[in-house]
Amino acid sequence: MKKAKKLLAGLLALLLTVTGVPLYGMKVQAVNGVLTEGDYRYEVNTNGNSVKIKGYNGSGGDVTIPAEIDEKSVTSIDVSAFRDCSSLTSLSIPDTVTSIGDSAFSNCSGLTSLSIPDGVTSIGGGAFYGCSSLTSLSIPDSVTSIGSYAFYGCNGLASLSVPHGVTSIGSSTFHGCNGLTSLSIPDTVTSIGVSAFYGCSSLTSLSIPDGVTSIGSYAFYGCNGLASLSIPDTVTSIGDSAFSGCSGLTSLSIPHGVTSIDDYAFHGCSGLTSLSIPHGLTSIGGGAFYGCSSLTSLSIPDSVTSIGREAFYDCSSLTSLSIPHSITSIGSFTFWGCNGLTSLSIPDTVTSIGDSA
């Protein structure tokens, strides 16, 4: 009898080793109400008939998340559920899932393909952060919310279409997606957040839709492949360094609704040859056009009352400029390095000129 029991125990241990199935069935109780079934850790939702995936214990490769666990629908991928699963190469999410949580697939650096089903309404912050091997992704029209840092560092991603239900692009959503060449932003979007497209150096053209009212600081910082850009008249705010380092940009028209150009907004736009500043603009921030070395002419409207220090620093191709009568002071280094400037008109309203102006 003892030998039989030992043999049975040995067989059960072998079965566990080979299959990964727990000794007492597919489902085992874990800490804090989290259960395990097969490769997945999960938690039953408060409604009692659906579950959320809390974690993954599998070996990676091609993974298909089941539509049901413990005879309950899988409706969400929870926070950090597949985080750091670098062995994951492809993933299929079932149609039952409606939300993908924060950092759900962050740093899944081996993930090359992913299918997000219709029915998903939200993609959490940092959901695909650092998925550097992801080359293509289709976001369904059902998605209405994409969190900050959602696709940060997805530098293998070449093209992407943002669905029409989305109303804002959050901070650093596509930060560092330097392989992104094509992007479609729908007319439902009203704001583009801080560093949203920071370092998207392969992006060559972009149409910002009517309806967008604000472009955040560093939004397109370092997008040096961007050759053409259309900013709609609905935009009223352009943040600090919003287009800094966009050296491929050759011409730009600032819409009439903008009343101020923030600090270093177009810093290092060395390819910019022409620029239209609208009447109604009241202030030009410090270093706003710093290093715009190809800019040959510029008309500053009478509505401008403030020009910050270093505003036109190293605009070496600028030949003439007329400062409006509304200006009372010229800050330090405002025209430093403008060695092509042959004509400059300073009005009698100016009472102070800063160091090395």
Secondary structure, DSSP 8 states (H G I E B T S, - for coil): -HHHHHHHHHHHHHHHHHH---TT-SEEE-GGG-EEETTEEEEE-TTSSEEEEEEE-S--EEEE--SEETTEEEEEE-TTTTTT-TTEEEEE--TT--EE-TTTTTT-TT--EEE--TT--EE-TTTTTT-TT-------TT--EE-TTTTTT-TT--EEE--TT--EE-TTTTTT-TT--EEE--TT--EE-TTTTTT-TT--EEE--TT--EE-TTTTTT-TT--EEE--TT--EE-TTTTTT-TT--EEE--TT--EE-TTTTTT-TT--EEE--TT--EE-TTTTTT-TT--B----TT--EE-TTTTTT-TT--EEE--TT--EE-TTTTTT-TT--EEE--TT--EE-TT-
